[in-house]
Amino acid sequence: MTLEEKVDQLLQLAPAFYEGANSAGQITGPLAGLGITEDNVRRTGSVLGLGGAEEAIAIQEAHLRHNRLNIPLLMMADVIHGYRTIFPVPLALGSSWDLDLAQRTAAIAAKEAAAAGIHVTFSPMADLTRDPRWGRVMESTGEDPWLNGQFARAFVRGYQGSGVAGEPYKIAACIKHFAAYGAAEGGRDYNTVDMSEWMRRAYYMPSYKAALDEGCEMVMTAFNTVDGIPATGNRRLMRDLLRGEWGFDGVLISDWGAVKEMIPHGAAEDERECARKAIEAGVDIEMMSPCYPHHLRELVESGEVDVRLVDEAVMRILKLKRKLGLFEKPHRYADPAAERNILLSEEHLAAAHEAALKSCVLLKNNGVLPLAKAAKIALVGPFAASSDLLGPWSCMGRREEAVTLADGMRAIAGSAAVTVAGCGAERMTDEELAAMLDAARSADVVVLALGEDSEMSGEAGCRANIRLPGRQLELIQRVRELGKPLAVVLFNGRPLDLHGVLDEADALLEAWYPGTRGGAAVAELLYGDANPSGRLTMSFPHSVGQVPVYYNSFNTGRPQSSPDAPVRYESQYLDIPNAPLLPFGYGLSYAEFRYGAAELSAVSLRPGGSLQLTVSVTNAGARQGEETVQLYVRDIAGDTVRPLRELKAFRKVALEPGETKEVRFEVTEEMLRYHHADLSFESDPGGFKIMVGPNSRDVQELSFKLLAG
């Protein structure tokens, strides 16, 4: 390869640059002004945001005609929670606490994407998220590093199977955004991140590492700074830690335009310096900025950049292409006929339906739910008949293919039983309000379908005010004044401030953005044809002023002694509680679960040994249901301060009415290790609390000691 061919192999562009393109795909940011020549395009190594098999085949064929060495393109896309069959957003899938389900959704997304010509997905996002103002919390699975890691592994297994070359219709996964992007200051996208290395290692890094341990093929750099240096040009982060310490030898790709963004960050004076810093940091693919093609050749020829850095980057890309089999089969699984049969297949739609059922979280119920099928229902609000249920990053999903809540409820109870009236999420006219109130007056029960337009979430969808937008709180109050039983369904991509919602509603179901079959699944839950089983993986704040608020926080030297009897000069707010409104792990059911007394098999644990915690769970209700039993641990005193509780395991238990099951957890010394001040990862002998319960707040607590080895 010539030096020009090597350099351009590191460039990724959108489809609009290529012969054969018919769609710009799912992309963000400006296309104009890159200064890319036709020769650059013909030598590029990858393309992102394709529109289907026909386009993928056409672009690849044209590229191979013009590429001197017949090196095929890698084709990538944001297949985040489905390709054409759209599943609930990742935050919702996290609320299922179902790793097998997450793996199946990723496998289906991979199958559809592969048939459409995609080789790599920019998923999963393993960023730890503690700030619901950040729009991209919908793309994460929550605020716990261990659980995020478990889901990241599951997604990677689903996308890649036993290996991208070993099974049909598998694609390569790309973990993102490395590193700590979820901690952007102020919950504002693309913003500064500043934290200690200890904090990163202990809480923000483990989920990325879990995905890499599962064999994830690619890593994407974050937009933010790490230790004052943009991640894309951060040699210590990428070369020393990711490649050196962790041994990652796969492909490292920048996020959209992030290489050139080192200039506005103030970390590079011009494109030339951006190119040098990115290649020295180990970035193999520059996505949608022209620093490499404009300057990398001259940097090598001047001796400022060792050509071996370029060769290493090219080799990693070529190895991935070879692993995917592109040299032998450049179109891979792209096939318009197969695509038509695979996309939105009955099997895939059934999985989307199941995922939506398991992702919804019942947050309150005073007996209004489930609805009686004979009841006259007023279904009102911005999401009553809205098809905006797919959520951000819904890839090739189409709103017209989504089942609305109105469609779902009428399919169960009949059209005559459900009166529908709607409005906009941000705009509600007086006439629309009057029509909704008229519908409510003549109903037995009112179902308010509320939430955020999907554009209010996702990338660049950050909000300082996380209450329901527009006049929706007014709508709740006006309906409440009618004295009707009131159930609220929320469609949103983040935890919200629920004041004026949780206190006014008789029942509240969090549906998130539930995907292509969302309306049908939510209707089944409302009518009791299915039983809610979701549990929150992000705390819902009492107020935006608490944010970030999360369950695994540290104590202080002056902890609050009593929320009910505040004492001055303790760590607390004067006007709101310290605790979130709804805690991590929380969720209700139509079943009623009761816990027996938890028992430990021993009060001490030796390294190499284990102890068992057992607890009986009984379904005391009249409905079959599924409980998620959660195990937490607290290290009483450590080398560094330890959280008040940390999730270590969970079990999902299905129980018939009146049935009791014993749930058993094994606790080992390995579960008690943590990052010390010197960044070593080990446990300390001493006292521990172990807790079990239905969520992070309502737990039984026992004690044991870890003995010295």
C-alpha positions in Angstrom: 0.0 0.0 0.0 1.2 3.5 -0.7 1.3 6.0 2.2 -1.8 7.7 0.7 -3.7 4.4 0.6 -2.7 3.7 4.2 -3.8 7.1 5.4 -7.2 7.1 3.7 -7.9 3.6 5.0 -8.2 5.4 8.4 -10.9 7.7 7.1 -14.6 7.0 7.6 -17.3 9.0 5.7 -21.1 9.1 5.4 -22.8 7.5 2.4 -23.4 10.8 0.6 -19.8 10.8 -0.4 -20.0 7.5 -2.3 -21.0 6.4 -5.7 -24.1 4.2 -5.4 -25.5 6.0 -2.3 -29.2 6.8 -2.1 -29.5 7.9 1.5 -27.5 9.8 4.0 -28.6 7.3 6.7 -28.7 7.9 10.4 -26.0 10.5 10.8 -25.4 13.7 12.8 -23.4 16.9 12.1 -22.5 18.8 8.9 -21.4 17.1 5.7 -20.1 20.1 3.9 -16.6 21.6 4.1 -14.5 18.6 4.7 -12.2 19.2 1.8 -12.2 15.5 0.8 -11.3 14.6 -2.8 -12.6 11.8 -5.0 -9.3 10.1 -4.7 -9.6 10.2 -0.9 -13.1 8.6 -1.1 -11.9 5.8 -3.3 -9.2 4.9 -0.8 -11.3 5.2 2.4 -11.7 2.2 4.7 -15.2 2.5 6.1 -18.6 4.1 5.7 -21.3 4.8 8.3 -25.1 5.2 8.3 -26.2 3.1 5.3 -29.8 2.8 4.2 -30.2 -0.9 3.4 -28.9 -3.8 1.4 -29.3 -2.3 -2.0 -27.3 0.8 -1.1 -24.7 -1.3 0.7 -24.1 -3.5 -2.3 -24.1 -0.5 -4.7 -21.5 1.4 -2.6 -19.3 -1.6 -2.1 -19.4 -2.6 -5.8 -18.5 0.9 -6.9 -15.8 1.2 -4.3 -14.2 -2.1 -5.4 -14.2 -0.9 -9.0 -12.2 2.2 -8.1 -10.0 0.9 -5.3 -6.6 -0.1 -6.7 -6.1 -2.9 -4.2 -9.7 -4.1 -4.0 -9.9 -3.5 -0.3 -13.6 -3.6 0.7 -15.3 -1.0 2.9 -16.3 -1.7 6.5 -20.0 -0.6 6.8 -21.1 0.7 10.2 -24.3 2.1 11.7 -25.9 3.1 15.0 -27.9 0.0 15.6 -28.6 0.9 19.2 -31.9 -0.9 20.2 -32.9 -2.6 17.0 -32.4 -2.1 13.2 -35.9 -2.1 11.7 -37.7 -4.0 14.5 -37.2 -1.5 17.3 -36.9 -2.7 20.9 -37.3 -0.6 24.0 -34.4 1.9 24.5 -31.4 0.5 26.4 -32.4 2.2 29.7 -35.8 0.4 29.4 -34.1 -2.9 28.5 -31.9 -2.4 31.6 -35.2 -2.1 33.6 -36.0 -5.7 32.6 -33.1 -7.0 34.6 -33.1 -9.8 32.0 -29.7 -10.5 30.5 -30.9 -13.3 28.2 -33.6 -10.9 26.8 -30.9 -8.2 26.2 -28.8 -10.8 24.3 -31.7 -11.9 22.2 -32.6 -8.3 21.2 -29.0 -7.7 20.2 -28.9 -10.9 18.2 -32.1 -9.9 16.3 -30.7 -6.4 15.7 -27.5 -8.0 14.3 -29.5 -10.3 12.0 -31.5 -7.5 10.5 -28.5 -5.2 10.2 -26.3 -7.9 8.6 -29.0 -8.6 6.0 -29.1 -4.9 5.3 -25.3 -4.8 4.7 -24.0 -3.6 8.1 -20.8 -5.1 9.5 -20.4 -3.1 12.7 -22.7 -1.4 15.2 -21.8 1.5 17.4 -23.2 -0.3 20.4 -23.4 -1.0 23.3 -23.0 2.2 25.2 -21.6 1.3 28.6 -21.3 4.9 30.0 -22.3 5.0 33.7 -25.2 7.5 34.0 -26.1 9.3 37.2 -27.5 12.6 35.7 -30.9 12.4 34.1 -30.4 15.8 32.5 -28.1 14.1 30.1 -30.1 13.1 27.1 -28.0 10.0 26.4 -29.1 8.2 29.6 -31.6 6.5 27.4 -28.7 4.7 25.6 -27.3 3.4 28.9 -28.6 0.7 31.2 -28.3 2.8 34.3 -26.3 3.9 37.3 -24.7 0.7 38.6 -21.3 -0.3 37.2 -21.6 -4.0 37.8 -25.1 -4.3 36.2 -24.0 -2.1 33.3 -21.1 -4.5 32.7 -23.5 -7.5 32.8 -25.7 -5.9 30.2 -22.7 -4.8 28.1 -21.5 -8.4 28.0 -25.0 -9.6 27.0 -25.3 -7.1 24.1 -21.8 -8.1 22.9 -22.8 -11.8 22.9 -25.9 -11.0 21.0 -24.2 -8.9 18.3 -21.1 -11.1 17.9 -22.2 -14.6 19.0 -19.3 -16.9 19.5 -17.4 -14.7 17.0 -18.2 -12.5 14.1 -16.8 -15.1 11.7 -18.2 -18.1 13.5 -22.0 -17.6 13.1 -24.2 -16.3 10.3 -25.8 -12.8 10.6 -23.4 -11.6 13.3 -21.9 -8.1 13.4 -19.0 -6.6 15.3 -19.8 -4.6 18.4 -18.2 -1.3 19.4 -18.2 -0.3 23.0 -18.5 3.4 23.7 -17.8 6.1 24.8 -14.3 5.6 26.2 -14.1 7.0 28.8 -16.5 8.4 31.4 -18.7 10.3 29.0 -21.7 9.7 31.3 -20.2 12.2 33.8 -20.4 15.3 31.5 -20.7 18.4 33.7 -24.2 19.8 34.1 -25.6 16.8 32.2 -24.8 18.7 29.0 -23.7 16.7 26.0 -20.1 17.0 24.7 -19.2 18.8 28.0 -16.2 18.5 30.3 -15.6 15.5 32.5 -13.2 15.9 35.4 -12.7 13.2 38.0 -10.0 11.3 39.7 -8.4 8.3 38.2 -9.6 6.3 41.3 -13.2 7.3 40.6 -12.9 6.3 36.9 -11.3 3.0 37.8 -13.8 2.2 40.5 -17.1 3.2 38.8 -16.8 4.4 35.2 -14.4 1.9 33.7 -15.6 -1.5 34.7 -18.5 -1.8 32.3 -16.2 -1.0 29.3 -13.7 -3.6 30.5 -16.6 -6.2 30.8 -17.5 -5.7 27.2 -13.8 -6.1 26.1 -13.5 -9.2 28.2 -16.5 -10.5 26.3 -14.5 -10.0 23.1 -15.9 -6.7 21.8 -14.1 -5.9 18.6 -14.1 -2.1 18.6 -13.9 0.9 21.0 -15.2 4.4 20.3 -13.5 7.4 21.9 -15.6 9.9 23.9 -16.2 13.5 23.1 -15.2 14.7 26.6 -11.9 15.4 28.3 -10.1 13.0 30.6 -7.6 14.5 32.9 -7.9 17.8 30.9 -7.1 16.1 27.6 -9.8 15.2 25.0 -10.2 11.5 25.0 -9.5 11.3 21.2 -6.0 12.7 21.7 -5.4 11.1 25.1 -2.3 8.9 24.8 -2.3 7.8 28.4 -5.9 6.7 28.3 -5.8 5.0 24.9 -2.2 3.7 24.4 -1.2 3.2 28.0 -4.4 1.9 29.6 -6.7 0.6 26.8 -4.0 -1.0 24.6 -1.2 -1.5 27.1 -2.7 -2.4 30.5 -5.9 -3.9 29.1 -4.3 -5.5 26.1 -6.9 -4.3 23.6 -5.7 -4.8 20.0 -8.9 -4.2 18.2 -10.0 -1.1 16.2 -10.3 2.3 18.0 -12.6 4.8 16.3 -13.3 8.4 17.0 -16.8 9.6 17.5 -18.2 11.9 14.8 -15.8 14.8 14.1 -14.1 14.3 17.5 -10.5 14.4 16.1 -10.9 17.9 14.7 -12.8 18.9 17.8 -9.5 19.0 19.7 -9.2 22.5 18.2 -12.3 24.1 19.9 -11.4 22.1 23.1 -8.1 24.1 23.1 -5.9 21.0 23.0 -4.7 21.5 19.4 -3.9 24.6 17.3 -4.9 23.2 13.9 -5.9 20.0 12.0 -2.2 19.0 11.7 -1.8 18.9 15.4 -5.1 17.0 15.7 -3.9 14.4 13.3 -0.6 13.9 15.2 -2.2 13.7 18.6 -4.9 11.3 17.5 -2.6 8.8 15.8 -0.1 9.0 18.7 -3.0 8.2 21.0 -3.8 5.1 18.9 -7.0 6.2 17.1 -7.3 3.9 14.0 -10.4 5.4 12.3 -11.2 9.1 12.1 -14.9 9.5 11.7 -16.1 12.4 9.6 -13.3 14.9 10.0 -10.4 15.3 7.6 -7.3 15.7 9.8 -5.7 12.3 8.8 -6.1 12.7 5.0 -5.1 16.3 5.1 -2.0 16.0 7.3 -0.9 12.5 8.2 1.2 11.9 5.1 3.2 15.1 5.6 3.6 14.3 9.3 5.1 10.9 8.4 7.3 12.3 5.7 8.6 15.0 8.0 9.5 12.5 10.6 7.1 13.9 13.2 5.0 10.7 13.2 6.5 7.2 12.9 5.1 5.4 9.9 4.7 2.3 12.2 1.9 4.0 14.0 0.0 4.3 10.7 0.9 0.7 9.7 -0.4 -0.6 13.1 -3.7 1.3 12.6 -4.1 0.0 9.1 -3.3 -3.5 10.1 -5.9 -3.5 12.9 -8.6 -2.4 10.3 -7.5 -5.0 7.8 -7.5 -7.7 10.4 -11.2 -6.9 11.3 -12.1 -7.0 7.6 -10.4 -10.3 7.3 -12.2 -11.6 10.4 -15.5 -10.5 9.0 -14.7 -12.4 5.7 -14.9 -9.3 3.6 -12.0 -10.0 1.3 -13.7 -13.3 0.2 -17.3 -12.0 0.4 -17.3 -8.2 0.3 -21.1 -8.0 0.5 -21.2 -10.5 3.4 -24.9 -11.0 4.2 -26.3 -8.0 2.4 -29.2 -9.4 0.3 -32.3 -7.4 -0.6 -34.5 -10.5 -0.8 -33.3 -11.9 2.6 -33.6 -8.4 4.0 -37.3 -8.3 3.1 -37.9 -11.6 4.8 -35.9 -10.9 7.9 -36.9 -7.3 8.8 -40.0 -7.2 11.0 -40.5 -10.9 10.9 -43.1 -12.4 13.2 -40.4 -13.8 15.4 -38.7 -10.4 15.7 -41.9 -8.6 16.5 -42.8 -11.2 19.1 -39.4 -10.5 20.8 -40.0 -6.8 20.6 -43.4 -7.3 22.3 -41.8 -9.4 25.1 -39.1 -6.8 25.6 -41.6 -4.0 25.9 -43.7 -6.1 28.5 -40.6 -6.8 30.6 -39.2 -3.2 30.4 -42.1 -1.3 31.8 -42.0 -0.4 35.5 -45.1 0.0 37.7 -44.3 2.9 40.0 -47.6 3.3 41.8 -50.9 1.5 42.0 -53.8 2.3 44.4 -55.9 -0.4 42.9 -56.9 1.3 39.6 -54.8 -1.1 37.6 -55.4 -3.5 36.0 -58.3 -1.9 34.1 -61.6 -3.8 33.7 -62.2 -4.6 30.1 -65.8 -3.5 30.5 -64.9 -0.1 31.9 -65.4 3.0 29.7 -61.9 4.5 29.3 -60.8 8.0 28.3 -57.3 7.7 26.8 -56.0 11.2 26.6 -52.7 13.1 26.4 -49.9 13.6 23.9 -49.1 9.9 23.6 -52.7 8.6 23.5 -52.5 7.9 19.8 -48.9 9.0 19.1 -46.5 6.7 17.1 -43.5 8.5 18.6 -42.7 5.3 20.7 -39.5 4.2 19.1 -37.2 6.7 20.9 -33.9 8.2 19.8 -31.4 6.2 17.7 -34.2 4.0 16.3 -32.0 3.3 13.2 -34.2 2.3 10.3 -37.4 2.0 12.4 -40.5 3.6 11.1 -43.1 5.3 13.2 -45.9 4.2 11.0 -45.0 0.6 11.9 -45.3 1.2 15.6 -48.4 0.1 17.5 -49.9 3.1 19.3 -51.4 2.8 22.8 -54.8 3.6 21.4 -54.5 0.8 18.9 -53.3 -1.6 21.6 -56.1 -0.7 24.1 -58.8 -0.9 21.4 -57.6 -4.3 20.3 -58.1 -5.6 23.8 -61.3 -3.8 24.9 -62.9 -2.8 21.6 -63.1 0.6 20.0 -66.3 1.6 21.7 -64.7 1.2 25.2 -61.9 3.6 24.6 -62.4 7.3 23.8 -59.2 9.0 22.5 -58.2 12.7 22.6 -54.7 14.1 22.3 -52.4 17.0 22.1 -48.7 17.8 21.6 -46.2 17.1 24.3 -45.0 20.7 24.3 -48.0 22.4 22.9 -51.6 22.1 24.0 -54.3 24.4 22.8 -57.3 25.3 25.0 -59.5 23.5 22.5 -57.5 20.3 22.9 -57.6 20.6 26.7 -61.4 21.0 26.6 -61.8 18.0 24.3 -59.6 15.8 26.6 -61.6 17.0 29.7 -64.9 16.2 27.9 -63.7 12.7 27.2 -62.6 12.3 30.8 -66.0 13.4 32.2 -67.9 10.6 30.5 -65.4 7.9 31.4 -65.2 5.4 34.2 -61.4 5.6 34.3 -59.0 8.1 32.8 -55.7 7.0 31.3 -53.3 9.8 30.7 -50.5 9.1 28.2 -47.8 11.6 28.9 -44.1 12.1 28.3 -41.4 13.7 26.2 -41.1 13.8 22.5 -38.2 11.6 21.5 -36.3 14.6 20.2 -36.1 15.8 23.9 -33.9 12.8 24.6 -30.9 11.1 23.1 -27.8 12.8 21.8 -27.9 16.6 22.2 -31.3 16.0 24.0 -30.3 17.5 27.4 -32.8 19.2 29.7 -32.2 21.4 32.8 -35.9 21.1 33.7 -36.8 17.4 33.8 -40.5 17.8 34.7 -43.1 16.9 32.1 -43.0 19.6 29.3 -45.7 21.9 28.1 -49.0 22.0 29.9 -49.0 18.3 30.9 -48.9 19.0 34.6 -51.9 21.3 34.2 -53.7 18.5 32.3 -53.1 16.1 35.2 -54.4 18.6 37.7 -57.5 19.4 35.6 -58.3 15.7 35.2 -57.7 15.1 38.9 -60.3 17.7 39.7 -63.0 15.6 37.9 -62.7 13.0 40.7 -62.2 10.1 38.2 -59.8 7.1 38.9 -56.6 8.2 37.1 -53.8 6.1 35.7 -50.8 7.7 34.1 -48.5 6.1 31.5 -45.1 7.8 30.9 -43.2 7.7 27.6 -39.7 9.2 28.1 -36.0 8.5 27.8 -34.8 9.6 31.3 -35.9 9.6 34.9 -38.2 12.6 35.5 -39.1 14.9 38.4 -42.5 13.3 39.0 -43.9 15.9 41.4 -47.4 16.7 40.2 -47.5 13.2 38.6 -46.8 10.6 41.2 -48.8 12.3 43.9 -51.8 13.0 41.7 -52.1 9.7 39.9 -53.8 6.6 41.3 -51.5 4.5 39.2 -48.3 5.2 37.3 -46.7 3.0 34.7 -43.2 3.9 33.3 -43.2 2.7 29.7 -40.0 4.6 28.5 -39.9 4.4 24.7 -41.1 0.9 24.2 -40.4 0.3 20.5 -42.3 -1.1 17.5 -44.7 -3.2 19.6 -44.8 -0.8 22.5 -48.5 0.2 22.4 -49.7 -3.4 22.3 -47.5 -4.4 25.2 -48.4 -1.4 27.4 -52.1 -2.1 26.8 -51.7 -5.7 27.9 -50.1 -4.4 31.1 -52.8 -1.8 31.7 -55.6 -4.4 31.3 -53.8 -7.1 33.3 -53.2 -9.5 30.4 -49.6 -9.3 31.6 -48.1 -8.4 34.9 -45.5 -5.6 35.2 -42.1 -6.9 36.3 -39.6 -4.1 35.5 -37.4 -2.5 38.1 -35.6 0.9 37.8 -31.9 1.0 37.0 -31.7 4.7 37.6 -33.0 6.5 40.6 -35.8 9.1 40.0 -34.8 12.3 41.7 -36.9 14.2 44.3 -35.8 17.3 42.5 -33.4 18.3 39.8 -31.4 20.1 42.5 -30.3 16.7 43.9 -28.8 15.6 40.6 -26.6 13.6 40.5 -28.4 11.3 42.9 -27.7 7.6 42.9 -28.1 4.6 45.3 -24.4 3.6 45.7 -23.3 7.0 47.2 -20.7 7.5 49.9 -21.4 8.5 53.4 -19.9 11.7 54.8 -18.2 12.6 58.0 -21.5 14.2 59.0 -24.2 12.0 57.6 -27.8 12.9 58.1 -28.9 11.2 61.3 -32.7 11.3 60.8 -34.6 12.4 57.7 -37.7 13.0 59.9 -35.9 15.0 62.6 -33.1 17.1 60.8 -30.2 18.2 62.9 -28.2 21.3 61.8 -24.7 20.9 60.5 -25.3 17.5 58.8 -25.0 16.7 55.1 -28.6 17.5 54.0 -30.9 19.8 52.1 -33.1 22.2 54.0 -36.0 21.9 51.6 -36.0 18.4 50.2 -34.9 14.9 51.3 -31.5 13.5 50.6 -33.0 10.3 49.2 -34.3 10.0 45.6 -38.1 10.0 45.1 -37.8 6.4 43.7 -34.7 4.3 44.4 -32.6 2.1 42.2 -34.2 -1.3 41.8 -37.7 -0.1 42.6 -40.8 -1.5 40.9 -44.2 -2.9 41.7 -46.4 -5.7 40.5 -50.0 -6.9 40.5 -48.7 -9.7 42.6 -47.8 -9.1 46.3 -44.4 -10.4 47.3 -43.4 -11.0 50.9 -39.9 -11.7 52.1 -39.1 -14.1 55.0 -36.2 -13.5 57.4 -32.9 -13.7 55.6 -30.3 -16.1 56.9 -26.5 -16.4 56.5 -24.8 -19.7 56.5 -21.9 -18.3 58.6 -20.8 -15.0 60.2 -17.3 -15.2 58.8 -15.8 -15.7 55.3 -12.3 -16.9 54.5 -10.6 -16.1 51.2 -11.2 -19.0 48.9 -14.4 -19.9 50.7 -17.9 -18.8 50.4 -21.0 -18.2 52.5 -24.7 -18.4 51.5 -27.5 -16.0 52.0 -31.0 -17.5 51.7 -34.3 -15.8 51.8 -37.8 -17.1 51.1 -40.1 -15.1 48.9 -43.9 -15.7 48.9 -46.5 -14.4 46.4 -49.2 -13.4 48.8 -51.4 -12.0 46.0 -53.9 -13.4 43.6 -51.8 -13.0 40.4 -48.8 -14.9 39.1 -45.8 -12.5 39.1 -42.0 -12.2 38.8 -39.9 -10.7 41.6 -36.3 -9.4 41.2 -34.5 -10.2 44.4 -31.5 -8.0 44.9 -28.3 -8.5 46.9 -26.3 -5.6 48.2 -23.1 -5.4 50.2 -21.4 -2.6 52.3 -17.8 -2.7 53.4 -17.9 -1.0 56.8 -14.3 0.4 56.6 -11.8 0.4 53.7 -8.6 1.8 52.5 -10.9 4.3 50.6 -14.4 5.2 51.5 -17.0 2.6 50.4 -20.5 3.1 49.2 -23.5 2.7 51.5 -24.4 -0.3 49.4 -23.3 -2.0 46.2 -25.3 -4.4 44.0 -23.5 -7.7 43.8 -26.1 -10.2 42.5 -29.8 -10.6 41.7 -32.3 -13.4 41.0 -35.5 -13.2 39.1 -38.2 -15.5 40.6 -41.5 -16.4 39.0 -44.2 -17.2 41.6 -47.7 -18.5 41.4 -50.3 -17.2 43.9 -49.5 -18.6 47.3 -46.2 -20.0 46.2 -43.0 -19.7 48.2 -39.5 -20.1 46.8 -36.2 -20.0 48.6 -33.7 -17.8 46.9 -30.0 -18.5 47.5 -27.0 -16.3 46.9 -23.3 -17.3 47.2 -21.0 -14.7 48.5 -17.3 -15.0 47.8 -14.2 -12.9 48.7 -13.9 -11.9 45.0 -17.2 -10.0 45.3 -15.7 -7.8 48.0 -12.7 -6.5 46.1 -12.4 -2.8 45.2 -9.9 -0.2 44.0 -7.6 1.0 46.7 -5.9 4.4 46.8 -2.9 3.0 44.9 -5.4 1.6 42.3 -4.8 -2.0 43.4 -7.9 -4.2 43.3 -8.3 -6.3 46.4 -10.4 -6.9 49.5 -9.7 -6.0 53.1 -10.4 -8.1 56.1 -13.1 -6.7 58.4 -16.8 -6.1 58.9 -19.4 -6.1 56.1 -23.1 -5.6 55.9 -25.1 -7.8 53.5 -28.5 -6.7 52.4 -31.3 -8.4 50.4 -34.7 -7.0 49.3 -36.9 -5.9 46.4 -34.9 -2.7 45.8 -31.9 -0.7 47.1 -33.9 1.0 49.8 -36.2 -1.7 51.3 -33.7 -4.3 52.5 -33.0 -6.7 55.3 -29.5 -6.3 56.7 -27.1 -8.9 58.2 -23.5 -8.8 59.2 -20.4 -10.9 58.6 -16.6 -10.6 58.7 -14.0 -11.3 56.1 -11.1 -13.0 57.7 -7.5 -12.5 56.7 -6.0 -15.0 54.3 
